[in-house]
Structure formats: C-alpha cells, structure tokens
C-alpha cells in the first residue's frame, strides 16, 4: 500500500500541533497550580484544547489513506518534539532515561505500525 | 549576632558542594520540577480513556460515509470519542500540575498498547508477532522513563 504525501503531511502536522497542545496544557496546569488568576490559565488550557482538537481532526483525515507502517510512528514523533519544547520552555533536562525510554517507545510504535500494515 | 538563616562564612555553598561531592550533585537541581507518583498514576489511567476515545473515533470514521456536516454531528461514536478526549484532557491537565511534561507525555504512549490489545475485539484485527514486539518495546520505554523520573 502506498502512502500519499498528503497523508504523511497531515499526520506530521498533527504530531507537531499535538505536541504544542501539550506545551499549552502544561503552561496552564502550572499557572493553575500556582494559583494564578483564572484568565492566566484559562487561555493556555483553552488554546491547548483547540490545538488538541485540530490535531486529532488532522490525524483522522491523515490515517484514512495510506500505510499505518509509515503513519503510526510519525504520530509518536510528537513525543520527540515535546522533549525539545519541554527543555526550551520549562527547563526540563534531557537525561539518559528519557532518551533511551523515548527511543524504545518510538521503535515500539514503529513495530506496532508494521504489524498493522 | 547572626540570624539563623544567614549563610555563615566558611560553609560551602550548594554550588561548591555539587562540584566536590557527587552525592549532593545527584540531588535534583533547584528549579527543575519533580514528577509525583500520583501524576504518573493519573496519566496511566488517562491512557485507558484515550484508548476508548481512539476506538470510538475509529468507529465514527468508519461509519462517516458521505453524510457531510450533519453526518459528523449526529455520529454517536464520534461524539463519544470526543467526549472521552475531553475527559482525558482534563485528567492530563491535573496530572501535568505535578510533573514534567517530558516525563508524562511519553507515558501516554501506553494508549497504543491498550488500543492494540482492544482492537481485535472490535475490528477483526489480530495481535501478530510484530505488534507483540512493539507492545513490549513501548511498555519497556515507558517503564524506563517512569523509573528514571523517580530515581
């Protein structure tokens, strides 16, 4: 089964937007925990939910055509983007367990996708 | 007289201790959030809801047809799927208050595990050796990340 470039683009975009949604949710969660004014945390959480919905719509459209072997692992790339966003925005360090663990996860999702094709 | 909270000359600063003492250095750095066990448990639970959402959305997408906007808005599976996504999002936000994004987000990959195990019940799929290997790798990876965050 060949995978159209449009599907690849849609799923890649879905993973990117999904990871940015998590950044906004984390920002809102931190502000809520720190007892900031509702306007301070409602905006990022609302924005995160909007991006989350957009991401899942793109994902549904993306996986309608094409091989899941190709498309599945690309969704898990969202975790990789998030590793960089988390370091950039929240000073969360890279460490060995995150890098090894995430590599195993991406590899695992790849194998699940292979099994689905 | 010295106040009790004033740093006494002659005492090493935390930075100096970090250089000279590897045990102190292994302590979490200030400013970096720890990830609580409760947050990890909540995210693991949320992946079950996320898996239900995935399966409902898949049902919905399969039954979408050419009904246009009305077809989407009256599709019970899609509505159920997005409701689960909403509940999932709420749980995730609560969990994110108590932990690192780069720890908690990859744990959500457990959703793949539940979906792969549940899909054969609903979609005439099978769990073949490749999927089995994938599930083991995902569980190992998530365990690695979770254990590393508690070390």
Interface residues (C-beta under 8 A of the other chain):
Chain A: X19 X22 X23 X25 X26 X28 X29 X30 X32 X33 X45 X48 X49 X52 X53 X56 X60 X64 X76 X78 X79 X82 X83 X85 X86 X87 X90 X91 X92 X93 X95 X96 X97 X98 X100 X101 X102 X103 X104 X105 X106 X107 X108 X109 X110 X111 X112 X113 X114 X115 X116
Chain B: X29 X31 X32 X33 X57 X61 X82 X85 X86 X89 X92 X93 X94 X95 X96 X97 X98 X100 X101 X102 X103 X105 X106 X109 X112 X116 X125 X127 X128 X129 X130 X131 X132 X133 X134 X135 X136 X137 X138 X139 X140 X141 X142 X143 X144 X145 X147 X148 X149 X151
